[in-house]
Every structure is written in structure tokens, then in C-alpha cells.
């Protein structure tokens, strides 16, 4: 079974600064997919960024980028130029490349952006 | 296009009762999944359905059941409600076959069992 661990229950960052959220996972599979989701108070889970394990290049989406270290089973999220709207819960998630399309989530990191 | 819609948004039930939650996927999405999110935790997988067939089941008791209709909408049913079933229930839809796409989630149904 896969597990996802987010070791930072809460973090804060000053507006316009950069913050990195950590995620580690455990799997015996060689190929898989990793995701970061954002959940604001509105409750809807919003996909922030995704990475396929066989792709060595780190994914980027505007102000969001990841540092994917496959050997270390680490998948951190970097948010640059933090904005007040980035305040939310952030969840790291894992999906196998075969079989069930089940997402396995971590417990989340609560990010607060301070004006 | 409308996103994933869930109804109702909030619900209060008494222990022992039955509840039905509903989900309409994004147009064109044929796969629907259900997740339970207890306060302070990440979502936990309950079911996945594709083309009206169950394709995956998480570690939940038989009190939880679901089905998918020909229009790809879905219902989640929970019988004999327990206090511990209080949670946010999220529905997500996907184009099956595109794993890197992930899922699009609805805003959830907040179920409170008293």
C-alpha cells in the first residue's frame, strides 16, 4: 500500500515571499503520478500541479513548481511570490500508473499568507 | 461548462438513519469517485465508478454503497449512520485513461450525524 506523509501541519509566509511545502511518499512501484491539490475554505479541491514519475523534469505552473526527487521519494511544492489567495490547505497525493485510479492523500499543510 | 456538482451542500442526520448524496460529473467525464474527508485529515477513497461499474473500493464498511447512472451521475448511500460518519464527502470526476489529468472535485456535501 502507498502512503503519503506531509510533515508540516501548518506554515506561514509573508506576502510576495517564497515558501516550500514538503511531501514524502512510500511505494514499491516504478511509475506513478503525484499531485498537489489546494483546498481553500470553499472546500473544493483544486489541482495545483502534477508530475509523472518517469519524467525527470520538474513540473512548473506559473508561480508553482515542484522538486521531485524520485530516489528519495520526495515531492515538495514551491510557491513563489506568495499571494493572499494562496491561503489554503495543501494536499499532496499519489496515484498508481496501473489498476485503480484511487488517489492517496497526505494529511495536508495549512498555509497562511500574511499581508 | 459546469463543474462537478454535489447535492445537498449540508445535511444533518440522526444516528441510525440513512443518507443519499448525489453527484453530477463534468460533461464528458465517465468516471466518478467518492472520498470521505474527516475534519483535519486528507480525503480517504471510498469508491470509483466507470460506465456504471465499480472499479475500486476503499476500506469502508458495507454500510457504504454507491451506484452510477447511464448519464454518469452517481449516488453515495450510507446506512445505519454513526457519529463517526460525520465528514465532508467529496465527489470527483475524471476522463478515465488520463491518469496525469487527475480528478476534478466538487465542493462536497458536509454531513453531520447527531
Interface residues (C-beta under 8 A of the other chain):
Chain A: X4 X33 X35 X37 X42 X43 X44 X45 X46 X47 X50 X52 X91 X93 X95 X97 X100 X101 X102 X103 X104 X105 X106 X107 X108
Chain B: X31 X33 X35 X40 X41 X42 X43 X44 X45 X48 X55 X56 X58 X88 X90 X92 X94 X96 X99 X100 X101 X102 X103 X104 X105 X106 X107 X108 X110
